[in-house]
């Protein structure tokens, strides 16, 4: 079979297992105490760590059996990922009301986490490139089908805590600062909450507000 040929969905799990066996360096370790960030509705402030099995996101379980939990390595990534027009509509605005109803949470890893470099895995296991991994839902013929099948295959490996992947909206070259993490439900405790504040009150490490960051990224707020 040509390396450029589309791979049947039922072969993804086998390919993932074979690839991780051949290239164990694709599984990276995050040290305990690694700081992570998440934006979510303020109504969850008292219990910020919750995994969603019914999610229809990029790395969700297509069978909706295993919950997922998304985090960013920086406040900027967490905010940029959370307030996007979506669906590839560049001139669609984001509501200021949405910002007012959300909080920025600071968390840390509770132990060493084993996470798979999803872009490298896709290169090796399916011969897809980064552009296929970060595409918006609905683009192309597959939408999220490829990423969800990759994620599902990794979920079946008990030693894997989740996936490490590059942000599609706030990329920083050569650094985890432009990366996200998706964690899988059903593992030993992975993260613990540290603190939180309302998004509208938060100041980033460079002194920017969330609104200033989003406006600098071309996000229309109204």
Secondary structure, 3 states (H helix, E strand, C coil): CCCCCCCCHHHHHHHHHHHHHHCHHHEEEECCCCEEEEEEEHHHHHHCCCCECCCCCCCCCCCCCCCEEEEECCHHHHHHHHCCCCCCCCCCCECHHHHHCEEEEEEEECCCEEEEEHHHHHHHHHCCCHHHHCCCCCCCCCCCHHHHHHHHHHHCCCCCCEEEEECCCCCCCCCHHHEEEEEECCCCCCEEEEEEEEHHHCECCCCCEHHHHHHHCCCCEC
